[in-house]
Amino acid sequence: MKFSYSLIKKFIPQVPAKKKFVAEFNLKAFETEDAGGDVLDISLPANRYSDAASHWGIAKEASAIFQKKIVLPKGLSLSVNMPEGNGLVGVRVENPADCPRYEAVVLQLDGKKHSSPVWLKKTLIACGLRPISLVVDIMNYVMLEVGQPLHAFDYDKVAGGRKKNIVVRLARSGEKAGTLDGKICDLTSADLVIADADGFLAIAGIKGGKKAEVDGSTKRIIVESANFDQARIYATSKKTGILTDASARFSRNLSPELAEYGANRAVVLLKELAGARVIDSTDYYPRPIGKEIIGFNLEKMSGILGADLPRKEVVSILKGLGMSVLTAGKSAEGRFDFLVEIPTIRRDVQSFEDLTEEVGRIYGYNNIKPEAPRISVKPAEVDDAFVTREKCRDFLLNLGFSEIYSYSFFGRPESEWLFGGAGERKLIELQNPIAEDKRYLRGELISGIIQALDGNLRHYGEVRVFEVGKVFGRAGEKNHLAFGVAAKPGLATKNWSPAAALRGVAEQLLRSLGITDLFFRPWGADTLLLESDHKVVGRITVYHGGQRGAGELDLDAVRIFSSEEFEYYPLPKYPSITRDLSLEFQGDVLVGEVLETINQAKVPHLWDVDVADYYDARRVTLRLVFQATDRTMKDAEADAELAGIVNKLKERFSFMVR
């Protein structure tokens, strides 16, 4: 918005030079540029139009910033005496919400031909407006000076008898608006207009009509100084494409209190420059806005700004901004140091924090000394679920697995997996599914893994994939991990088994998470359940004739059993003895059952047992490590314990030692 530096100087004769003015305004008020000559270009936020979209408003800002006295022109002290009730003008507003205030002043012109003085024309031109005639120029000048848009109607062109009734109403359906610039607009019932007994006079707050235009033959005028609903003005301005200085102001929530200042200042200038005299007036203002009073607490302000300012300086800043400082008071929030009465035209100040911001910017944020924040140092919180998921990802990626992401929605499967085989999980059905095959929230991840294996096996000889994600049930969300392997027939290595591969992956993964108490229990013909502390934490299942397999882990259960702190033992002082035991069973057996039988034997010096080699479902080689912590074991002792293990196995299985 353009402002005249000369007009600002009339308000504050001791205002500093433009260069300093621009620099300080940029720091403490609004973004300002020197546009050359007498012009300043100042960018105003929308919430400051009510008080700062005028030279008076900018002068008040400058007065507070530079601590210079402001000189008010005639009329702004609200001391103008205007007669009213003479029966020459009346105002009727159909909806007070559309027009909170409408002041109409009737003036008799002296009949002489007056032209606008040079200083007035220069001010208008500097602010981007074109001089037209004295009456119109005064209306525009007051808008620039005070911030209140005005409009003048030719009194004798307004329909009615001796008393002219101004009506503020919504437009009739299909009503036409002929504006001053010759444009014809189609109005709707959402548009606010000014009308007389015969019809349209002006688009409220935007543009006057041609009918009551002031010209060289005008003898009497009605000066309109009003306030309109900002939403209606904005919508009509956008729809009609008519953007004026008045509509720009009205659409940004002007205060109704500005109307009186604008009318008074216009009357003073019309008397001085046009020899006019007031013959009647009326002021429609059914609901005057109340005064806003806010309690001010200096200690709270210091906490927000980070600076301790003296009470005297704070009070001086607030008074410099046109606010009244009252005595201290009490409220439900506690005791205040003093109370602040907000000017009615400052629509932007509504809370204590707003007042604190006003004090801070005028004091100068650059004058507040920076201090290091006072914080308590504490370690960052660790999300155990996140850590577990990331460990699983890293482990599987290092084994050559690729991560996939599948849909969280799917159709009802033939049977839903529930760990432990307790029955079918109750699926959560969507109220508005995007497709029939996306009707339910997934209750497990393994279905997505199988689909990924089938889809990728068309293009690759061997596939390894995994997914970490949420599954959903009536009990809530759970974190799961699923992984799967597949190979085309003829491309897999000899004796390759998806069950063995997945078992090895699951065992090493769980060991890396700190779970050493792990047992694989058969469940059905093609599934192994993974148990820890006699609780199921996962499963491994073989599909499609043994060429594909997938496993799934309940990561929330795994996290409960895992330990972040591993137990370490000192290195053995004495050597161990290793024995390989090759067994050939008469029928197919599960290695897990063999290892479980050995563990249940509780051999005194058996330190470790694992699968050394796996030939098929009947032939396997186990590696057993015997270790004594207090002495060196003899071969005879190890052989005796090995014989005991063989005898224990014979109680359950039929086999031959090779």
N, C-alpha and C positions, 0 to 999 in steps of 0.2 A: 504494500500500500504506500502511495506517495504522500509525503508531508512537506510543508513549506517551512524551511528553517527560520525565515523571517517572521512567520506567524507564531512559531514557538517562542521566538525572542520577545514578542509582544507580551506573552504570558510571563516569561522570565527574562527580564532585561539583562541580568547578569549571567546568562547561560554561557558556558565556555565555547571556544571556537569549534567549528564543525569537526575537525580532526579528533579532538579530545572527546567531543560529544559522541561520535561514532564508536570510538574505542571503548568508552565506559558503558555505553548502551549494549554493545556486544557482550560485555562481561556480566552485566548486572540486570539487563532487561530483555531486549529482543534483538534478533539478528538484524543489523543495520548496515546500510551501504550509502556512501556519498554518491548520488546519481548526477552530480555536477550542478553548477549554478546554485539555485536556491532550493534544490530538491534533495530530500532524503528518502530512501526506499527502506521501509521498515516492515519486516515480516511478523505478523501478529498471529498467535495461536487462536483457534476458534473460541476458546473460553474467555478471551480477553477483549472481544469486540465490544462488550457492553460498556467498558470503562476506558479502553485504550484506543478505540478506532476513531480518535479525534485528536485535534491539537491540544485541547484541554487535558485529555487523558495522558498524552505524551508529556505535556508540561508537568503534570503531577508526578510522573515517573522521574523526570529530570530534576524536579525539586527535591525529591527524596534522595536521589543519587548524588547530586552536587551540593545539597544542603543550601539551596538558594530559595529566596522567598518568591512565591507565585503571586502575580497581579491578575485579579479577575476582572474581565470587562463587564460593562453594565448588563444586567439581566441574569447573570449566573449566580447572583446572591439571592435570587428569588424575592426581590423587593419590588417587582413591577406590579403596579396596581391596575387591574383590568376590570371594567364594569361587566356585569353579567346579569342575566335574567331580563333583558330588555325585549325579549320576544322576537328576535331576528333570526335565531338559529337554534336548532334542537338536534339531538343525537339519539338514535335508537340502534341498539346492538342486539341482534337476534340471539346470539350465543356468546356469553361473556368469556368463555374459554378461547374463542377465536380472536377476541379483541378485549384484552384486560383494561385498556384505557384509550379514550379518544377525547382529545381537547380540541375544540374548534373556536377560533377567534375571528370575529368579523371586523374588518378595518375599512375605513373610508379613505380613499386616496385623494390627494389635493388637486388632481386633474391636470397637473403639469407634466410635461415630458421630461422625465429624469433618466439619465444614463448612469450606468455603474461606474463608480470611481476607479481610477487606475489601479490603486492598491488591491481592490477587490478582484478586478479582472486578473491581475498578476497571480494572486493566490489561487484562483480557480485553475488557471493554465498550468501553474506549477504542480497542482495536484491531479492533473489529467482531465479537467472538465472544461467545457466550452462555454464562454459567456454568451447569454441569450438576451435577457432583458433584466432590468433592475430587480423586479419582484422575484423572478425565477432565480437570478444570481444570488439574491439574499437567502432564498431557501437552500440553495446548494452550499453557500458559504457557511450557514449555521450548521448544516450537517457536517461539514469539515471541521468546524470549530468546536462544536459541542458533541457530535456523534449521533444526534437524533435526526433521522430523515424527516423532511417536511414536504408538504405539497400545498399549492395554492389553487383554489377554484375561483372562477369568476362568479361572484355572488348572484348577479342578475341572470346568469345562464343556468343556474340550478333551478329545477322545477319546484313550484310551490307558490304560495301567496307571499304575504309579508314575512312570514316565518319559513325559513328554509330548513327542512328536516333531512338530515344526513342519516342514511341507513347503512349499517354494516351487516351484510348477509352473505350467504352462500349463493353462488350463481344459479340461475334457473337452467334447466336442461336445454341445451341448444342455444343459450344466450351468446350473442356476439359482443366482442370487445374491440372498439376502435380506439387505438392508442395514439398518443401525441405524434409518434413517428409515422403515422399512416398505416400501421400494421393492423390487420383484422385477425383476431384470435377466437377460436371456438372454445368456449368454457364449458365446464361440467359442474355437477353439484358438489365437487370437492374443492372448487376454487372460491376464494374469498374476494368479494368485490365491495366497492363503495358505490352507493346508488342514491337517487332521489326518488320523488314520487313517480317519475316517468320511466326510470330505468338506470342503466349503467352510467357511472361517472368515472371510475378508475379501478384498475386491478390492485387490490389492497396491498400496500407495501412494496409494489413493484413498478407500476407505470400508470401515469395519469391518462385520462381519456381525452378525446378531441372535443367532446361536447362542451365542457366547462373550462376550456383553455383560456388562460390569461393572455390578453393581447394589448395593443396600444389604446383601445377604446375602453378598457376595463376601468370602472369607477370604484367598485367595492370588491373586496376579496374575502374568501374564507380560508384561513390558514389552518391546515390539518396537522396536528402533532399527536401521533397515536402510537399504539403498541399492538403488534399482531402475533398470533401463534407462529412460532418459528417453523414448525413442521409443515404447515399449510403453505407458507411463503416459499419454503425451499422446494416443495413438490411442484407448485404452480410455476415457479421460475424455471425448473428443469423441463417441465412438460411444454411450456410455451417457447422456451429458448430465449427468454428475455432476462438477461442478467444485468442488473443495474447496481449502482453503489448502495441504493436503498435496500434492495433485496439481499445483497451480500451482508448487510448489517442485521436486518430483521431475521434472517434465517440462522443467525448465531446468538439468539436468546438475549436481546436487549432488555434492560430493566425498564418497567413502566415509569419509574421516577424520572427518566431522561426526558419524557414528553413535556413536563412542565418547564424544565430548563430550556428546551428547544423553543417552545412557544414564547417564553419571556424574552429570550435573546432575539428572536425574529421580530417581535414587537418593537424592541428598542431600535433595531437597525432600520425597520420600516419607518419609524417616526423620524429618525435622524436623516435618512437618505431619500425617503420618498414623501416626507411630510404627511404621513398617514396618522390617523387617530383611531383608537379602538372604540367601537360603538356597541359591541356586544360580545359575549363569550359564554362557553359552557364547557364543563369538564366532566365527562363520564368516567368515573373511577369507583366502581362499586366495592371492590375488595382491595384496598391498599395493602401493599406488602409490608410485613412486619420487620422490625429491626432484628438483626442477627447479632447475638452477644455470645462470645466464646471465652471461656476461662483460659488463662495463660499461666503455665507453670515453668519457671525459669530452669529448674533442675531437669525437668523432662526435655526442655528445649536443648539444653547442653548435651544430654545423652544422645539426641538425634543428630545435632550438628557436629559434635565432637569438639566444641569450643565453649568456654565459660565467658559469656558476655555480661558486662555490668547491666544492672537493671535500668540505669539511666540511659544507656545507649540503645537498649532494646525499645524502651518507651519512645525515644526520639525517632527511631526508624519507623515505628508503627504510626506515630503522629505525622511523620513526613509523608506517609502514604495515604493520608486523609482519614485515618482511623481514630476513633476516640478511645482513650484509655480511662477506665473507670476504677473505682476502689475495689479492693480485694473482696472475694466472696467465697461461699462454700457451695459444693454440689455433692451428689452421691459419689462422685469419683474422688473427692478429697478437697483440700483447700487449694485455692489458686493464689498466685502472687498478685494478680490484678485481672480485671475483665476488659475485654476489647469489643467495642461496638463497631461492626463492619458497615462501611458505606453501602447504601442500598444498590448502588450501581456496580458494586464488585460481586458479580454473580459467581465468580470462580472461588471465592474464599468461603469454605463451608465447614472447616474443621480446624482443630489445633495444629495439625500437621501442615495445613495450608499456611497458617500464620507463621509457623517456624520456617517454612520455605521462603516466605517474604522477607523475614529477618535475615536469613542466611544469604540470599542473593544480594540484598542491598549492602550488607556488611562486607560481602565479597568472599566467595568460596576460596579464592586465591589467598586470602588473608588468614585462613584457618590453617594452623600449623599441623602438618601430618604427624600422626603418632602410630607406632606399630600396634596392631590389635592385640588385646589381652585375651588370650585363649588358653584353655586347658589342653595340654597335650595328652592324648590317649591313643592307643593303637587302633588302627582301622579295624572295623568289624569284618569278620570272615563269614561268608555264606557257605556253610558246609555243603549244601546241595550243589551249589555252583562249582565248588572245588572238586567234588566227586564226579560231576559230569565232565569237567575238563580233563581230569585224570583218565577217565574212560576213553575220551576222544583221542588223547595223545597216545594211549596204549594201542588202540586199534589202528590208528593211522600208521604207527611205526611197524605194525604187522602187515601192512599193505592193504588194509581195508579202505573203502571209499565211503564217505558219509552221504546219506540221502535224506531228503525231506519229503514226507508223504502227507496226504490230506488228513486233517483231523476229523473229517466226516466220511462216513461210508454206510453202505446198506447193511441189513441184518445178515450176519454170517450164519452158517449152519449151526455152529456152536461157539459160544464165547468162552475164552479161557479164563479160569479163575484158579490161581495158584493153590495147589493142594487138592484140586479136584472136588471141591465142595459143592459144585453145581454151576449153573449158568449165571454169569454176571448180568445184572439188570442194566441194560443200556439206557442212556439218556436220549430221548427222542426230541428232535427239533420241532418247534411249532410251525415254522415256515421254511422247510428245506428248499434249497435251490434246485435239487434234482432228487429223483427217487433213490439213486444210489448214494446220496449224501444225506440220508434221513437221520442217522444216529451219530453221536459223538463216539469216537473210537474208544474201546475198552482195553485194547492191546496194540502193540506195534508189529507183531510178527506177521500179520497179514500183509502189511505194506512191504516187509522184507521179502516175502515169497513172491509178490508181484514184481518187485525190482529184480529178483533173481531170474524169474521167467523172462522178463523183458530184455535183460542184458545178455542172457545166455544165447540169444539168437546171433549176437555179434561177437561174442568173446568165448574162448574155450574155457576159461575159469573166471568166476566172479566172486568177489568178497565185498560185502556191503554191511553198513550198520546205521542205526538211527538212534538218537537220544531225543526224547520228547515226553510230552504229557499224555497220560491216559485218563479217562474220566469214568466215574461211577457214582452211585448214589452216595457213597461216603466222601466224595470230593475228588480232587485232582491228585495224581501221583506221578512221580518221575520214573520213567522206565528206560531201559536200554535193550535194543534188539540187534542181533547180528546174524548173518547167514553166509553160507558158502555153497557153491555149486560148480560142477564141472561136466563138460560134455563127455559121453562115453567114448573111451579110446584116447582121450587127451589127458585124463588124470593119471597120476603116477601109480605104479603098481601098489596094490593093497591100500589105495587111498580110501578113506572112509570119512564122510562128513560128520558122523557122530564123534569119531576120535578127534578130528580136527577141532570141532566146536568144544568138545570137552577140554582139550588142551588149552584153547583160548580162554574159556570160562575159568578154568582152574588158575591159570597164571594171572588173569585179570583180577580175580578176587584176592589172590595172594598179594598182588601189588597194592591192593586197597587195605591190606592188613587182616584179611580173613584167612586163618589157617585151619580153623575147625570147619572143614568142608566135606560133605558126603554126597555121592551121586546115587540116588535110589531109583530103580526101574519103576515106571508107571505106565502100564499098558505095553503093547508090543513095540512101539517106536518112540517112546519118550523117556527121558531121564529127568528126574526132579533134582534140583540143587538145594541141599539143605545145610543150614548152619545152626548149631544149637537146637537141633530138632525142629527147626522152622524152615518152611520152603521160601527160598529167595529167588528162584528162577527155574527154568526148564530148558531142555534141549530136545528137539523133535526132528526126526528124519522124514522127508517127504519124497514122493515120486520114485519109488523103487530104490531108494538109497543113494540117489545122485544129488540130492539137495537136502540141506538141513538148515535149521535156524534155531537160535536160542534167544531167550528174553530174561532179563533180570529186573527185579523190583529194586531200583536204586535207593528208594527211601528205606527199605528194609536192610539193604546192604550197608547203608550209611550207619544204621544203628549198630550193626555188628562189627563194623570196621573200626580200627583204632589208628589214630594219627601217630601215636607213639609206639614204635616197634620195640620189642624187648630184645636186647642184645646180650649175648653170652660171650665170655672171654674165649679166645682161641683154645682148642683142646691141647692139653699138655702131652697127651699120649696118642699114639697112632691108632687109626681105626682099621677095621678089617672089612673088606667088601666081598660079598658073595653074589654071583649071578645064579638065579634059579629059573631054568627053562622048563615049562610045563606044557604038556599036550593033553587036552581034555577030551573025553569021549563024546561030549556034545558041546553045543554052543554055550558059552558062559559070558557074563558081563564082568569086565575087569574090575568094576567098582565093587562088585560083591566079593571078589577075591581079596581086594585090598581091605575091605571092611572086615573080613574074617581074620586077616593077619593083625589088624589093629586091635581087634577084640581079644586076641590071644595075650596081649600085654606082656610081650617078651621083655625081660629086664634090661638088656643092653642093646635092643634094636633102636638105632638112632633115626633111621630113615628107610623108607621103602618106596620104590617108584617103578614105572614101566620102563625097562631098558629097550625092549624091542617088541613090536606087535606084528604078528604074521597074518593071522586071521582070527575068526571068532573062537578057534579051538587052541591056537598055539600062541604063547606069550612068554617073554623073558622078563623076570623081575630082578631089579637090583636092590640088594639089602645091605645096609651099612650098620655094623656093630661097633659100639664105642663105649668104653668105660672111662669115667671121669677121674678115677682114683689110682689107676694102674694101667699097665699094658696088657691087653687081653691076649690070651693064647689062642692058637688056631683051634685047639680042641674045644675050647669054650664056645667059640663062634659056630663050630660044626654042630655042637650039641644043641644050641639054640635054633640053628637052622633045621635040624632034624625035628625039633619040637613043632616048628612052624609047619613043616610038611605033614606031620601027623594031625595037626589041627585042621589043615586043609582037607585031608582025606576023610575027616568026619562029615564033610559037607559035599565034596566033589569027587568025581571019579576021574583020575588023570594018571599020566605016566611022566616021571621025571626023566628028561632027556640029557 
